Amino acid sequence: MEIVHISAECYPVAKAGGLGDVVGALPKYQCLAGHTAKVVMPMYRTKFLYNHEWVVDFKANANLGDWFFEYTIIREKKNSLGFDLYLVDINGLLDREKIYGYDDDTERFTAFQIAVVNWLASWEHRPDIVHCHDHQAALVPFMMKHCFNYRHLSRISTVFTIHNGQYQGWMNWSQSNLIPAWDEWKTGLLEWNGRINPMAAAIKCAEKITTVSQSYMEELFWDANGLEALFEYERGKCSGILNGIDNEIWNPETDTYLQSHFTIKTVTEGKQKNKELLCTQFNLDISKPLFVFIGRLVGEKAADILADAISSAIYHTNGEAAFFILGSGQTDVEWSLQQLAHHHKGIYNAYIGYNEALSHLIYAGADFLLMPSRVEPCGLNQMYAMRYGTVPVVRSTGGLKDTVVDMGDPDGYGIRFNHASVDDLVYSIGRGVSVYQDKAQMEKMRKTMMRIDNSWEATVQKYINLYQSII
Ligand code: ADP
């Protein structure tokens, strides 16, 4: 089977969150399972771009509204990721340092999608599946089916995966000229609540819709940032497939970012060595249980309650726990988390920014990982934490609900709570501080978690079955 993945992110080329991890791993494991999977994404100015060799695959031009642009599609020469990787270069539009966050993101990603569909249209053969990820690739199913230029692609089956349903790529009707000419009878497919909604268009036009966990799929029927009724209407083609993790990258035995490696057998000593390194680097008391948070500092992750919850937990436990934050996002949240460091020297610190290497050291060295998320489609952090023997402390939502078993349940290894509130989080931190005193129980939980198989090998067949059902 030949599958083309279209995405704005792909690890290690460019990653802002879980989307990057998934698109960097799923195609690799699809290829290992005997299929041909390819990824096409924008060409940003990244280290990966400069450190690898490329060959030109396709050169053409297109229109974005009144703007005429030239683009080039290059392919990574050595196939170093285990699949064919294609980058779309559009001068002045895509070749920037950041992935998102520009005023012209709508134009950038619409031009990207036009270039990709033009490229697909130039192929001499047809792929079996075009798999689009999130709203930056969500106009593709509509374009392939209803734009005049691409009618011959209309019989290729498309799958749309929602990694995050909060962001839908809304456009005003005044921007409709950015989309190549389409059959006017089909205009309703682009529309939702009076605007052009690319995610809604993909839900209507793709043959199958998936999200990254079963529980998140169920949540979307009643809470989908305005799209609830649409999900209900399209229920028949929706399903949840839990993400896997790339066990080659996320392996405490071989992790290239770690100095001290460990296995299930050596987890206690191994984690201690990584904790020492982390605590020395960030001036934290190593004798205390270390609670960490890694992620985007935004409302979805309930990052706004962290500062209050940490202050309160320090007060209630008489300073018996240490905390470390790695993240970036809303300025006010960043500020409050930075301020806290002045008040709780030796038991609290924060690194504001994105740091892949540090994130690996944290998963390896921490005792507990906090995830009070309001919304968590799948969540990869808790799965990485588990692989590194770090106890996840999570709110019962989305993928967190599907992957973490509370330590109060048989064979449980995590801590779960119901509300994204300071009280629930402080109470759960208290449970963590108590269980930390019981060394035997901690070791048992660590070993149970590390034995869990959340690998892509176990998941990839579910996508293949889904594709087979629509080819
Ligand atoms: P989301 O995609 O919603 O941000 P996920 O849990 O699916 O959340 O994936 C988050 C990924 O991004 C994980 O690999 C996590 O380690 C990584 N990550 C998030 N923030 C940072 C950061 N500041 N530095 C390093 N890695 C980060």
Boltz pocket constraint, residues with backbone or C-beta under 6 A from the ligand:
constraints:
  - pocket:
      binder: B
      contacts: [[A, 16], [A, 17], [A, 18], [A, 19], [A, 21], [A, 163], [A, 294], [A, 295], [A, 296], [A, 326], [A, 327], [A, 328], [A, 351], [A, 353], [A, 354], [A, 355], [A, 356], [A, 359], [A, 378], [A, 379], [A, 380], [A, 381], [A, 382]]
      max_distance: 6.0
